[in-house]
Amino acid sequence: MNSRLARSGLYFAASTAFGLLSASVIVTAQRADQQAVPWSRALVMELSGAYAFLLLLPVAIAWILRFPIERHDWARRIALHLAFSVALGVAHTLLMWGSRSVLFPWLGWGEYDYGLMRYRFLMEYQKQFLSYGLVYAAVSFVVHVRRAREQELRAAGLRSQLAAAQLDALKMRLQPHFLFNTLNTISSHVHSDPDRADAMISLLSEFLRGTLRHSDRQEVSLEQELDLLHPYLEIMRARFEDRLEVEMDVAPETLAALVPHLALQPIVENAVEHGVAARAAPGRVRIEARREGERLLLRVEDDGPGIPGDPAAAVGRGVGLGNLAARLEALHGAQRGLQLTNRPGGGLRVSLDLPWRVAGEVAQ
């Protein structure tokens, strides 16, 4: 409440200062032309215009916040703002006319004459259009600064939790059942297929090194994330042999997009363990990545039995998916995150909806 009152007071003071300055400009300009213009009349004219705009300012700010101009929809948004600026200009001109029509007789100056209104609307709109543009720029700047500050605060919180998060991430991915199953698979091939066992040992080593390679980074490119996923999938193929089929549908332009480090592996592991390992029949895991506007959409699907009940409730029950959901919230806010749904044809779909960001670019 105090901050709102302070902000309202600031707006009122700024409007008053603008009205006083405009009145001063008008009086001095006309006196330079040797015309006598009373200060009182100039003040009423300019302050009524400034305060009328102040009354409409909350509506303008709300509109700007509701419909910011974005790259993927810039033409429609610009058209919306042009239409709104016209409506705002008409309302502002009518407010000035109405307030002065009341004040002039009350002050004993007679009836107020605004001239031909069809020309007055056009004349005033030229100034109103410029004023609306300045308000849009100011609001956009404040929003940008606020978002940058929020991102800095989130980053500071992430840095303070980074060591614990890294340990949790490693513990999440290197659970005993994964290591034991992998080592048992290697052991079963040591004598019967030494070359295959040797290859699996190399893959396990590559996977373990990959989990630590970017341990000091919160985000990596999708290409790097898929490179890390490769040895894990090869280990799973060796473990399940012909029972595991992996399908990749990754749009080339998404490879440079930033994703949370070690985000895909726990999702894919969940799909393999619940969609393939839990049954004797062959299973399929599908990984999809595509761009939609300013969003990066990642999906991992399996054709297993799915999750009974509400799949969304399963996020909090698992260490891997729960940890990932918390990291997504810390990186991108509560509105970003993880979604689990049962597929109509059977199986589970895990979706990640992330802001489109590329290394070296500023997020829009």
N, C-alpha and C positions, 0 to 999 in steps of 0.2 A: 504493500500500500504506500509506504513512504517513497519507494523508488518511482511508483506511478505518479504520485503527486509532484515529485521533483522533476520528472520528465515533462509533465503537463506545464509546470511553471517555466521550464526552459523553453518549451514551444511558445508559450504566451509571451515571454520576454523577447524571443527572437522575432515573433510577428510584430510586436510593438516597435522594436528597433527598426525593422524593415519599413513599417508604415511611417515612422518619423523621418527616416532617411528619404523615402520617396516624397514625402511632403516638402522636405527641405529642398530637394532637387527641383520640384515643380515651382516653388516660390522663388528660388534664386534664378531659375531659368527665365521665368516670366518677368521678373524685375530687371533682368539683364536686357529684356526687350522693352523696358520702360512701361510695364503693365503692372498695375496695382492689384495684387491678389492677397486677400486676407489669409493669415496663417490658420485661423480657425476653420475656414472652409477647406483649405488644403488638408488639414489634419483629419477632418471628418471624412473627406473623400478617400484618403489613402489608408487610414486606420480601418475604415469599414471594409475596404477591399482586403486588407491583411487579415482581419478577424474572420471575415467570411471564408477565406481560404483555410484558416485554422480550423473552422468547424468541419470542413470537408476533409481535412488531412487524415484523420483516423481511417476513413473509408478508403482513401487513396492508398495508404500504407497496407491495409488489409488486402486490397486487390493486388498490389505488387507482390506481397508475400505469397498470395494464393496462386498467382500465375507468373512466376519468374520466367524470363526469356532463356530457353535452353537450346542447345545446338541441334538436338534431334527434332525440335518442334518450333523453331524460331519464327517461321513465317506466320503460323496461326497465332502465336503468342503476341507478335508485334501487331497483328490486326486487332487482337483483343484490346491491347493497350491503346491503340489509336481510337477505337470506338469508345473506350472508357474515358479517355481524355476529352473527347467531344462532349460526352454526357456530363463530365465533371465541369467543363468550361461553361456549359449552359446553366448548370446549377449555381456555379459561382457568380456568374453575371446576374442571374435572377436574385440571388441573395444581396448583392451589392445594390441593385435597383430597389429592392424592397426595403432594405434598411435605410437607405438615403431618402426614400419617399416618406418614411416616418420621421427621420431626424430633421430634415430640412424645415418642415412646417413647425415642428416642436421648438426649434431654435429661432423661429421667426424669420426664416429666409425665404419663405414662400414655397410654392410647389417645385419639386425637383424635376428637372428636365434632362432625361438621359439621351435625347436625340432619337434618330431612327434606329430602332432596335435591330433590324436585320444587318445594319452595318456595325452596330455596337457589339453584337455577338461575335462577328468576324474579327473586329479590332481587338477585343479582349482575349479571344482565343489564341491569338498569336503570342501574347504574353503567357497565357495559361499553359499553352503547349510547352514553352520553354521551362516554366516552373515545374510542370509535371515531370519533364525529363530530368531536372535537377533533383527532384524528390526521389525518382527511381534510382538515380545514380547513388544518392546518399543512402537509401535503404539497402541497396545491393552491397555497398561498401560495408555497412554495419553488419549485414548478414555474413559476408565473407570473413570479416574480422572475428565475428563470434564463432563461426565454424572452425576457423583456424585455431582459435583459443581452445575450443572444446577438443579438437584433435590433439593439441599439445598436452592438454590435461589427460586425455586417454593414453597418449604415448608415455607420459610420465608415470601413470599407473601401471602401464605394461612393463616399463623398465624396472619398476620396483618389484614386480612379480616375475621378472624374466627367468631368474635362476630357478625358482620353484616351478614355473610353467614348463621349463625345459626338462626338469627332472620328471614332472608328471607326464610330459609327452613321451619321454623315453620309456617310462614305466608302462604307459598305456600301450605302446607298440611292441615292447619287448616282454610281453607277458610270458610266463613259463610255458603255457600250452603251445604258443607259437614256436618258441625255441625247441621245446622237447619234440614236438611233432616234426619239425624240420630236421633235427638231429637224428630222430628215429628213421626218417625217410632216407637220410644220407647213409645211416648205418646199414639199412637193408640193401643198399646198392654197393657197399664197399667191396664185397667179394664177387657178387654177380655181375656188376657193371661199374668197375672202378672209374672209368672215364666220366660216367654220369655222376657218380658220387663226388669226384673232384670238381666237376663243373658246378655242382650245387654248393660245395664249400666256397667256391669263388663267388657265387651269387650271394650267399649269405654274408660273406665278408664285404662285398660291394654294398649290400643293403645297410649293414651296420655302419659303414663309413658314411653312406649317404645321409643317414639320420643325424649325423654330427657335422656334416660338411657346412651346412648353413645354420648351425644352431644359434648363432648370434643375430640372425635376421628374423624379423617377424613375417616378412612376405618374400616370396620368390616368384619368378615367372611360371606360368602354367607348364611351359616346356621343361623347366627344371624339375617341377613337381612330378611330371610324367616320367622323366629320367629316373627319379628316385623310385617310382612305382614299378618300373620295368623289372628289376631283380626280384622284387617281392612276387610279381606275377609269374615269373619263370620258376621260382621255388614252388609256388602253388601248382603250376602245371606239372612239375616233376612229382609233386606229392599225389595229385589226383589223376595224373596221366590223361587218359581220354575222357575223363568225366568232367573236365572244366573247359568251357569255351569262353573266350574273352573277345568282345566286340568293341572296337574303338570308333567313335564318330566325333572327331574333334575338328572343328573348323580351323583352317590354318591361321586366320587372323587372331584367334584367341590365344595362340601360343605365347605371345608377348605380354598378355594380361597378368596382373599381379594377383596371387592367391595366397592365403595363409600357408606358411611352411608346414609340411606334414599334415595337410588337410585331407587329401584323397585316400591315403593308405588306410586309416582306420575305417573309412566308409567302405572301401573295397574289401577289407578284411571282414567287416561285418557281413557283407554280401556273400563272400565265399563261405564263411563259417555257417551262416544260417540258410543260405540258398543251395550250397553244394555239399558241404561236409555232413549236414544233418540228414542226408538221404543217400540211397544207393544209386539212384538214377543220375544220368549226366545233368549238369546244370550250366546255365549261361549267365555271364555277367556283362552288362553293357555300360560303357562309359561315354558320356556325351558332353560336349562343350560347345556353346554358341553365344554369339553376342546378340542382344536385343536392345537397341538404342544405347543408353548409357549404362546398361547392366550386363554382367557376365553370368550366364546360367550354366551350372554344372549339375549333371545328373548321373547317378549310379543306380542301375536297376539289376535285379536278379529275378529268376523265374521260380524261386522257391515257394514255400507255403505262406510267406508274408507274416504279419504280426496280428494275432487275435486282439480284438478290442480296438482301442484308440492307438494308432501307431505313434502319434505325437507324444504320448506319455512315455514311450520307450526311450526318448532322448535322455531323460534324467536318470534312468535306471542303469545305463551302461557307462563305464568309465570313459571309453574312447569318444563316443558321440557327445556325452555330457561335457567333456573337456573341450571338445571342438566348438560346441555351441557357446560356451563361456568365452572362448577366444574370439569368436566372431562378434559377439556382443561388445567386447572390449575394443576391438579394432574398428567396427563400423556402427556401433550404436544398437539399441534394442530393436530397431526396426529391421535390422539385417539378420540373417541367420539360416538356420537349418530346418528343413521340413521333411517329414516322413509320411508317406502315403502308401497304402496297399494298391497295387496295380489291378485294374479290372480283370485282366486275364490270369491273375495269380502272380505272386511275388511282391517284392518291396521296391519302392522308388525313394531314394534319398536325394533331395535337391538342395543345392546351394545357390542363393541369389546374392550376388556381390556387386558392388559398384564397379563400373569399368574404369580401371586405372592401369596405366602402363608406366614402367620405370622411366623416370626422367620427365614425365608429364605431370602437370598439376591437375588434381581431380576437379572435375566441374560439378 
